[in-house]
Amino acid sequence: MDNLRLLREAEYIIAASFMRKEVKAVYSSASKTVDRADNVIMYEGYPIFCKNVSFSMDDLELHGYFYHDVRRESDERADLHRNIMERRKRIESLQVRRGIKKSIESIAGSYMRYITYRIENNLVVTSARDNAISAAENRMGRFLLVYRGEYSGSSCLSVYRHRDAIEKAFRILKTDMDIFPLRDHKESTIRGTIFVFFLSLLIRSALRRGMESTKLNERYSMERMFLELEKLHMIEDQNGGLKELERTKKQKDILDLLNSVSWW
């Protein structure tokens, strides 16, 4: 609430926390009507249900979009049941001994809310907590983005998910690629590296805006668009001249739309 009050006059997009009772009420109400054909938007080539909602929270009047991503729901449900099953098998393989409760809780972790167990004939027997699992499944693929500004359902989702993609990209740089912390003692080298990162972020942001203005984001994710354009080939003749090979229809459509964008 403090953050929302500070941003009262600014534009923002924030994922609503399910901890608030007002948000729970929106989930309960919007879930009943969001899955209608009139509420479908196309995002990166896939249909997503999207419903505009308004609600009050203390002294604030808030606006948002409530989404139901069926594909994401399916993935989340599969992940949930896979993780529950894996933990149940590990728990049931334990030998009954002193301190087994701590071992079970350690294996189950956050999934303990979905599992119950008992000791039977010196064996650990687990069962699923169906009510808790059903409650979790009812929220899967559904999320609420609160916004202030001029955003359509697709542009609001695009901005939010690309921000998430940028955070993941930096996480990859820090962990998988081990770029951060920058192991260089020369200030000029560090400045140059950060400058390249900054340029990359500017280009990615410009491409995202271009995809939104041309509706390309309704057909492709940025990664899928790159994969399609990576298939472009050039050949060099004996005189050193370069010639582009014939473009596919998808490549031609993408480049024609991007060429129509006013970038600056």
N, C-alpha and C positions, 0 to 999 in steps of 0.2 A: 504493500500500500504506500509506503514511503517513496518507493521508486516511481510509482504511477503518479503520485502527487507532484514530484519533482519534474516529471515529464508532461505535466498537464498542458503546456503550450507547445510542446515539441512533437515531431513525427516519430513514431516508433512502431515496432512489431515485436510482441512479446508472447511467448508460449505461456498459457495460463496454467497455474499450479492446481492440481486436483485436490489439494488440501483444503481449499476454501469451499465453504458450503454453497456460496453463490455459483461457483464453477460447477460443482456437482449437480446443481439444479439445472444449469444449462445443458450439461451432458444428458441428464435424464429426459429433458424436454426435447432437445434437438435430435436425439437418437431415434425418436419415434417417427420423425418426418424427413430426415436428411436423405434417406435412400429412395429418392424419387427421380424419375427420368429428367424432370425439369431442373434438377440440381446438379447434373453432371457437368463437369468441366474437363477439358483435356489437358493433361500435364505430362510432358515428355513422352507423348505417344500413348499414354494410358488414361482411362477414365477414372476420375475421383469425384465422389459426391461432396458438394460444398454448399453450406447454408449460411446466409448472413444472419447474425444474432445481435441483440442488444440487451444489456442487463445493467443493474446497479450494483455497486460495491461500496458500502459506506456512503461517502458524499460524492462519489464519482459515477458518471454515466459512461459506460464503456460499450465499444462496438467491436465485433470480431467476426471471424469466419470459423464455423464448425465443420471439420472435415471427416470423411470416412473413406479411408484408402483400403479397398478390399484386398489388393495384392499384399499390402503391408500387414493387414490383419492375418492373412493366411501364413505369412512368414513368421509372424510373432507367435501365432498359435503353435506352429510346428516347433519353433525353438523352445517354447514353454514345456510342451509335453516331452520333447527330447531330453531336456535338462532334468525334468522331474524323474523320468524313467531311469536315466543314468545314475542319479543320486539314490534312487530306491534300490537299484541293483547293488551299488557299493555298500549301502547300509545293510542290506540283507546278507551280504557276504561276511559281515563282521562276526567275530567270535564273541559270545556273551561273556563278559568279564567285568570286573570292577571299573567304574568310570566310563562305561559304554555310552552313557547319556551325552557326555561331552564329545565323544568321538562322532556320535550321530549328528549332533548339532553342528560340529565342524564340517562334516561332509555336506550336510543339507544347506548350510549357509542361509541365504535369503529365501531359499525354497522351502524352508522349514514350515512356513505358513501353509504350504500345499500338501504336507505329508504328516501322517500320524503313524505311530508304530506301537507294537506290543511285543513282549517276550513270550514265546509259546514253544513248549518242548525244547527249551534251551536254544531256540532260534529266534532271530529278529524278523518279525513279520511287519511289513509296511502296508499302508492303505492310503489312497488319495483323499484329500479333503475336497470333495466335489463342489461344495458351496463356494469355497474360496477360489477354486479354479474357475468356476463359472463367472464369479464377480470380476476376475482378472480378464477373462475372455470378452466380457461385455464392453471393456474399454479398449480392446485391441484394435489398432487401425484407426482409432478415433482420437482427435486432438483439436484443441481450441487455440487459435491465434488471435490475440487482442491487438488492435491497431488503432493508430490515429493518423489520419492523412488520406490521400486519395489512392486507394489500392483496390484493385479487383481481386476476386478470389484467387485467380491464377498468379497474379503479380505478387500478392502477399505471400503465397506459398513459395514462389520462386525466390524471393529475397531471403526468406527464412532458411530455406534449404541450402541456398548457395553460401550463406553465412556459415552454416554447419559444415559445408564442404570445405570452406577455407580453413576452418578450425581443424578439420581432420587433416588437411594438407600440411599445416604447420606441425601437427602431431607426428605425421610421417617424417617430416624433415628432422624433427628432434629425436625421434626414436629409431625408425628403420634406416634412415639415411645418415643419422648421427651428425647432422650439420651443426646443431646447437648443443652445447655452447660452442661458439666460434673459436677454434683452437688456433688463433693467430695473434701474434703480438704486435703486428703492424696496424696502426689505426687506419691507414689508407686502404688496406686489403679488406678490413672489416666493413668500412664504409662502402666499398665497392660491392661486396657481397650483399649487404642489406639493400643497396640501391637496385641490384638486379632483382631481388625478391619484390621490392616495391613496384618496379616496372611490370613484373609478372602479374602482380595483384591488379594493377591498373588495366592491363590488357584483358585479364579474365573478367573484371567488372564491366568493361566496355562491351565485351562479347555477350555477357549476360543481358545487358540492356538492349543490345542489338537483337538478340534472340527473342526478347520479350516484345519489342516494337514490331517485329515481323511475324510474330506468332510461331517462330521456329521452336520455342520451348514447349509448345503443345505437341510436337512430333519427336523431338530429340532431347536427350540430356546433353550437356556440354561434352561429356566423355564420348557418347555415341556419335556426336557430330564430328569430333576429332578423329575417331576411328574411321568414319566414312571418308573424311578428307585426306587421311593418311594414305589412301589407296591411289591418290593422284601421282602420276609419274611424268618425268621429263626425260628426254633423250638428247644426247649431245652428238651432233654430226661431226664429220671429219674436219670441218672448218672451225669447230669450237662453238657453233651456234646451238642454242637450246630450243627445243620444241616440245610443247606439252602434248601428251597422248590424249586421245579422245576421253572426255569426261563422261561418267555415268549420268543417268537422269537425276539421281539423288544428289550427286555432287554439283551438277548444274543448277538445280533448284536451290541448294544451300547457298552457293556462291552468288547467284543472282539476287537472292534476298539480302544477303549481307552487303552486297555492293550498292543496294538501294538505301542503306542506312546512312544518316548524317551523323558521323562519329564525334564531331567536336562542336 
